[in-house]
Amino acid sequence: MDKKGPVKGTDMNALTIWHDAAIGIRDGVVVWIGSSEEATILETTQTINANGRLVTPGLVEPHTHLVFGGSREKELALKQQGVPYLDILKQGGGILSTVRATQEASYESLLEKALFHLDRMATYGITTLEAKSGYGLDRDTELKQLRVVKALNEQHPLDIVSTFLGAHAIPVHYKGDPEAFLLEMSEMFDEIKQENLAEFVDIFTETGVFTVPQSRRYLKKAKEKGFGLKIHADEIDPLGGTELAVELGAISGDHLAVTSYEGIEKLANSNTIGVILPGTSFYLGKDDYARAREMIDAGAAIAISTDFNPGSSVTENLQLIMSIAALKLKLSPEEIWHAVTVNAAHAIGRGDVAGSITVGRKADIVVWDAPNYLYIPYHYGVNHTNTVIKNGKVIYERQGLR
């Protein structure tokens, strides 16, 4: 993954492959790349022999809802029985169930739970990720989530980019006045900046949530305060969220399941990255997936993500999402690897430090139990990770049966 990126259009089909290669690491940084024969003359203190396995950059996960209380496993059976989501909401389920559990959870319990999920992500080869708030829908709980993310970034080996998603849904007591709720959320911007709790601001632009004009006003306020922008766009109805992301210069437009042809064209002619979440379509049992194939063919830069969350995509396994991207989005293996490394890094503002094995960069590297890069999306539903190296240190090794 040696392109500076983001890698767009047909360029996503071109990978640089080194055979019989070696990588030199010093003080957590890649300092040399060459052949294994050349490496025999180097003085080393430790050698990791990949024994012919695939070696890639650490995976980058550009869209997660990492910090939340509770779980919603009881809803799966209701969905299978055909119970509409609105009825699930009336029964106390849905997103408001997670909001309630997150509001009631202590800071310590949220931290412990998120650490569990974060450790699991590391075992799947993820070395950098984004984490959103959004299950508070009030000042105190949103700040609690963001403070947990900040603590995780300080305590855990993985690098975490924080996003404020206070505008994730409309709480019950604001149902008739979403503008007032958005005002309450925007009044948090200064405090979030002062505590360095988030780098990006996101909003759910969708029917029944926030309109395009409301989202535009809210995000412009965030931009004026110095935040980068992200948008949950065009997930259910094609309202023009993708076009708004491009208009405002958002770093990414996420979901894009029903983006219009005009939106695809604008995305392709912009620096905004389309973050596609095929696991959400899969888990919700939808027949239609985002038109990622058309986006790439039009010239857009695409990343893919788990959308890890307790309601619509309950998995930390980005490798599984790579397989779904091949089968349902019709992406090539080469496009998929760009989508989970260099492009995903650019989608969270880390294109200069993550997603590539490059001399001078941090050594975030995965050794896979696979002979080549084609194998990972091909053999689906399992964990292919052998060894995960973060900042030059081994943080995970697969242990065989004993």
Backbone hydrogen bonds, N-H to C=O, Kabsch-Sander energy under -0.5 kcal/mol:
donor,donor_aa,acceptor,acceptor_aa,energy
8,K,6,P,-0.5
9,G,300,A,-2.3
11,D,8,K,-1.6
12,M,9,G,-1.9
13,N,10,T,-1.9
14,A,11,D,-1.6
15,L,13,N,-0.6
17,I,15,L,-0.6
18,W,16,T,-0.5
19,H,17,I,-0.5
22,A,34,G,-2.9
24,G,32,W,-3.4
26,R,29,V,-2.6
29,V,26,R,-1.8
30,V,361,R,-3.0
31,V,24,G,-2.8
31,V,29,V,-0.5
32,W,24,G,-1.4
34,G,22,A,-2.3
36,S,20,D,-2.4
39,A,35,S,-1.7
40,T,36,S,-0.7
40,T,37,E,-0.9
41,I,38,E,-1.4
42,L,39,A,-1.5
44,T,42,L,-0.6
49,N,47,T,-0.6
50,A,48,I,-0.7
53,R,50,A,-1.6
54,L,368,W,-0.5
54,L,370,A,-2.5
56,T,366,V,-2.3
58,G,364,D,-2.2
59,L,125,G,-2.7
60,V,340,V,-3.0
61,E,128,T,-2.7
65,H,308,F,-2.9
67,V,132,K,-0.6
68,F,66,L,-0.7
69,G,98,T,-0.5
75,E,72,R,-1.5
76,L,73,E,-1.0
77,A,73,E,-0.6
78,L,74,K,-0.9
79,K,75,E,-2.6
80,Q,76,L,-2.2
81,Q,77,A,-1.5
82,G,79,K,-1.6
83,V,78,L,-2.5
87,D,84,P,-0.6
88,I,84,P,-1.9
89,L,85,Y,-2.4
90,K,86,L,-1.9
91,Q,87,D,-1.4
92,G,89,L,-1.9
93,G,88,I,-2.8
97,S,94,G,-1.2
98,T,94,G,-1.2
99,V,95,I,-2.5
100,R,96,L,-2.3
101,A,97,S,-2.2
102,T,98,T,-2.5
103,Q,99,V,-2.6
104,E,100,R,-2.0
105,A,101,A,-1.3
110,L,106,S,-2.2
111,L,107,Y,-2.3
112,E,108,E,-2.4
113,K,109,S,-2.3
114,A,110,L,-2.5
115,L,111,L,-2.2
116,F,112,E,-1.6
117,H,113,K,-1.7
118,L,114,A,-2.7
119,D,115,L,-2.7
120,R,116,F,-1.7
121,M,117,H,-2.3
122,A,118,L,-2.1
123,T,119,D,-1.6
124,Y,120,R,-1.0
124,Y,121,M,-0.8
125,G,122,A,-1.7
126,I,121,M,-1.8
127,T,59,L,-2.7
128,T,59,L,-1.3
129,L,159,D,-2.4
130,E,61,E,-2.0
131,A,161,V,-2.8
132,K,64,T,-1.9
133,S,163,T,-1.8
142,E,138,D,-2.4
143,L,139,R,-2.3
144,K,140,D,-2.0
145,Q,141,T,-2.5
146,L,142,E,-2.4
147,R,143,L,-2.5
148,V,144,K,-1.9
149,V,145,Q,-2.2
150,K,146,L,-2.2
151,A,147,R,-2.3
152,L,148,V,-2.7
153,N,149,V,-2.3
154,E,150,K,-1.5
155,Q,151,A,-2.1
156,H,152,L,-2.9
159,D,127,T,-1.8
161,V,129,L,-2.7
163,T,131,A,-2.3
164,F,200,F,-3.0
165,L,163,T,-0.7
167,A,202,D,-0.6
168,H,166,G,-1.3
169,A,166,G,-0.5
174,Y,171,P,-2.1
175,K,172,V,-1.6
177,D,174,Y,-2.3
180,A,177,D,-0.6
181,F,177,D,-1.4
182,L,178,P,-2.6
183,L,179,E,-2.1
184,E,180,A,-2.0
185,M,181,F,-2.3
186,S,182,L,-2.7
187,E,183,L,-1.7
188,M,185,M,-1.6
189,F,186,S,-1.4
192,I,188,M,-2.6
193,K,189,F,-2.5
194,Q,190,D,-2.7
195,E,191,E,-2.0
196,N,193,K,-1.1
197,L,192,I,-2.5
199,E,162,S,-2.7
200,F,162,S,-1.5
201,V,228,G,-2.3
202,D,164,F,-2.5
204,F,167,A,-2.3
205,T,203,I,-1.0
205,T,232,H,-2.1
206,E,204,F,-0.9
206,E,210,F,-1.0
209,V,206,E,-2.4
210,F,204,F,-1.1
215,S,211,T,-2.6
216,R,212,V,-2.7
217,R,213,P,-2.2
218,Y,214,Q,-2.2
219,L,215,S,-2.8
220,K,216,R,-2.3
221,K,217,R,-1.7
222,A,218,Y,-1.8
223,K,219,L,-2.7
224,E,220,K,-2.2
225,K,221,K,-1.2
226,G,223,K,-1.6
227,F,222,A,-2.2
228,G,199,E,-2.4
230,K,201,V,-2.2
231,I,252,S,-1.0
232,H,203,I,-2.7
233,A,231,I,-1.0
233,A,254,D,-2.6
234,D,205,T,-0.6
239,L,237,D,-2.0
244,L,240,G,-2.0
245,A,241,G,-2.3
246,V,242,T,-2.0
247,E,243,E,-2.7
248,L,244,L,-2.4
249,G,246,V,-1.0
250,A,245,A,-2.8
251,I,229,L,-2.0
252,S,229,L,-0.9
253,G,273,I,-2.0
254,D,231,I,-3.2
255,H,275,V,-2.4
256,L,233,A,-2.4
256,L,254,D,-1.1
258,V,234,D,-2.5
259,T,256,L,-0.9
264,I,260,S,-2.3
265,E,261,Y,-2.2
266,K,262,E,-2.4
267,L,263,G,-2.6
268,A,264,I,-2.3
269,N,265,E,-1.2
270,S,267,L,-1.4
273,I,251,I,-1.9
274,G,301,A,-2.4
275,V,253,G,-2.4
275,V,273,I,-0.7
276,I,274,G,-0.7
276,I,303,A,-3.1
279,G,305,S,-0.6
280,T,277,L,-1.3
281,S,277,L,-0.9
282,F,278,P,-2.3
283,Y,279,G,-2.7
284,L,280,T,-2.1
285,G,282,F,-1.1
286,K,281,S,-2.6
292,A,290,A,-2.0
295,M,291,R,-2.0
296,I,292,A,-2.6
297,D,293,R,-2.3
298,A,294,E,-1.8
299,G,295,M,-0.7
299,G,296,I,-1.2
300,A,295,M,-2.7
303,A,274,G,-2.7
304,I,339,A,-1.8
305,S,276,I,-1.8
307,D,63,H,-1.2
308,F,63,H,-0.5
309,N,313,S,-2.0
313,S,309,N,-0.7
315,T,313,S,-1.5
318,L,316,E,-1.3
321,I,317,N,-1.3
322,M,318,L,-1.7
323,S,319,Q,-1.5
324,I,320,L,-2.2
325,A,321,I,-2.4
326,A,322,M,-1.5
327,L,323,S,-2.4
328,K,324,I,-3.2
329,L,324,I,-1.0
329,L,325,A,-0.5
331,L,325,A,-1.9
336,I,332,S,-2.4
337,W,333,P,-2.3
338,H,334,E,-1.8
339,A,335,E,-1.9
340,V,336,I,-1.1
341,T,338,H,-0.8
343,N,338,H,-2.1
344,A,338,H,-0.7
345,A,341,T,-2.4
346,H,342,V,-1.9
347,A,343,N,-1.8
348,I,345,A,-1.2
349,G,346,H,-1.3
350,R,345,A,-3.2
353,V,350,R,-1.5
354,A,350,R,-2.4
358,T,356,S,-0.9
360,G,30,V,-3.5
361,R,358,T,-2.3
363,A,28,G,-2.8
364,D,362,K,-1.6
365,I,363,A,-0.7
365,I,389,I,-2.2
366,V,56,T,-2.6
367,V,387,T,-2.8
368,W,54,L,-3.0
368,W,366,V,-0.5
369,D,384,H,-3.5
370,A,368,W,-2.0
375,Y,372,N,-1.1
378,Y,374,L,-0.9
379,H,375,Y,-2.4
380,Y,378,Y,-1.0
384,H,382,V,-0.7
386,N,367,V,-2.6
387,T,367,V,-2.1
388,V,396,Y,-2.6
389,I,365,I,-3.3
390,K,388,V,-0.5
390,K,393,K,-3.0
392,G,363,A,-2.4
393,K,390,K,-1.9
395,I,388,V,-2.7
395,I,393,K,-0.5
396,Y,388,V,-1.3
398,R,386,N,-3.1
